[in-house]
Amino acid sequence: MQPDLAAKNAVAAIRVSTTKQGTEGDSPEAQKEQIERFADTKGITIKKFFVFMESASKEQQPMQEAVDYCADAKNEINLFIIKSIDRFTRGGSLSYDMLKTQLDTAGVQLVDIYGVISAQQVNTLDHLGFEYKWSIYSPSKKSEILEAERSKDELRDIMSRMIGAEIRYTQNGYWMRQPPYGYRSEKVDTNQGKRTVLKPREEEATFIRKMFELRAEGLLTDAEIVEKLNELGYQTRVSYVRNKDDLSKVISKKGGQPLTIKRLQKIIQSTIYAGINVEKWTSYSAVKCVFDGLVTIDLFNRANRGKKYIAYNQADGEYEIQRQAPKKHLVEKVMNNPDFPYKKFVLCPECKGTLLGSASRGKTGKYYPAYHCSNKGHYFRVPKDQMDERILQFISRIKVNQEQIDALLSTIKNEFERKQALLGDDAKALERHIQALKNEAEAALGKIMILSNQTAIAYLENEIEQIHQKITKLEKEKEQMKHKKPINIDRILSRVRYYLEHLDLLLLKQQDPHKKAQLFGVLFDQLPTYDDLDYGTQKTPLFTGVNSVFKALQLEKSLMVIPPGIEPGLPG
């Protein structure tokens, strides 16, 4: 036994850089066993062990807690034992010297089990019989500083290799972070080795798909979508909060909260749900992931309603994110003037820009309403009555291709059948939510049976009452879903066919001028100019529907709307 270490009190510090290292690699148990063997050999009494699962490269050194414990005189600590300098700190020589100086000031000796740190002190004036603070030094000081710097360099090398690889794999379409709500991480074999991809976590993915579908339909407000999903049992993912100095210790948990409008909007705008990754490691460029998204790109675009749009660039084969600025007419004063509903749907024949609408006052005080375009190096003006008459004549001559009607009705029926299948999923989710609430009520009731504190009992009774109210509301909704009158899809399809075959009734009999103008605009792939509406000229454009349902048909050989006289012949 060494006389300078024997019979002394010590603390021992154990550190692993990550929780995974602490549980799978250089575990605290392995370090503790080595330190205990060293202490037994030297005759040292270890009074306390400190275990840290945290990176030591941070400004706030995790070892500071153990150093402060040693500095407290009432603890009577003489030695501070570590496995090695890289387990003490990886903050470099500055951090090492700062911590060791605190120990020296408290009269505590730092000891490593490999013997790099020497307790020997040399006085350069010993031959003269004098001693000063500056004349005392440790022969191992340079070795200790070099080891501390080597540990810092090793940390930098490790982090550079690890983070660099993760950045490259992220740019190749893999996933390197915690899985977002709706996904789970899974390692798969690839030509680049085992790599992490995202797979649907079905109990969460159901809610994500529902969010996008409801928002793309446009029938509900965001607040109504949030309410509906919460009724189906949406809750944020539960996660655990760990001690910042010891990641193996769980101090609380968070999550399990209902959906909010802010959270809904954040999810809707997250491109990862469409299989497109945009983040810092991709330089905020769109990268197509090697795994499928929870929704299609088309559904993502429709759900975002133009505020965020994923586009595919045919030229370079890359995806890009577009944020469309509000159109000029959306910020114009009186942009929805009912007297001029067609100004957004008929273009100027000179500049192909949208028209303005206003009424000029004559000398007699009479107003003359007209569509016009000016201040662009040209002047175009057409009276409102003349515009209405030309549109009326144009609409009266429109005929819909029978082949496209059949294809459209088939698409509508297929979409209806798909939505009907989803209703079964909603019913199952509702049933799961009701059962979860019943289990929660039973658990609260069980707690009441063992409590004696009246305040706690009253709190739990109130909680049970709230749970029962939720169950009652969900049971009522469940009954409504069960007894909901079935939709007669054949009747709906018949009405759609009738209006498509009598398009003039749908457009010309519409009383609301804005709806009439919007329906008129649906007829075109590209908005027509005023001259294009003159059916007798050679400028008549090819017309096609722009509704997303029509686009989904992907029929390029025929037109949705065709001029009369060239429609395909019908049997008989």
Buried (B, 14 or more C-beta within 10 A) or exposed (E): EEEEBEEBBBBBBBBBBEBEBBEEEBBBEEBBEBBBEBBEEBEBEBBBBBBBBBBBBEEEBBBBEBBEBBBEEEBEBBBBBBBBBBBBBBBBBEBBBBBBEBBEEBEBBBBBBEEBBBBEEEBEEEEEEEEEEEEEEBEBBEBBBEBBBBBBEEBEEEEEEEEEEBBEBBBEBBBBBEBBBBBEBEEEEBEEEEBBBBBBBEEBBBBBBBBBBBBBEEEEEBEEBBBBBBBBBBBBBEEEEBEEBBBBEEEEEEEEEBBBEEBBBEBBEBBBBBBBBBBEBBEEEBBBBBBEBBBEBBBBBBBBEEEBBBEEEEEEEEBBBEEEEEEEEEEEEEEEBEEBBBBBBBBBBBEEEBBBBBEEEEEEEEEEBBBBBEEEEEEBBBEBEEBBEBBEEBBEEBBBBBBBBEBBBEBBBEEBEEEEEEEEEBBEBBEBBBEEBEEBBEEBEEBBEEEEEEEEBEBBEEBBEEBEEBBEEBEEBBEEEEEEEEEEEEEBBEEBBEBBEEBBEBBBEBEEBBEBBBBBBBBBBEBBBBBBBBBEEEEBBEBBBBEEEBBBBEBEEBBBBBBEEEBEEEEE
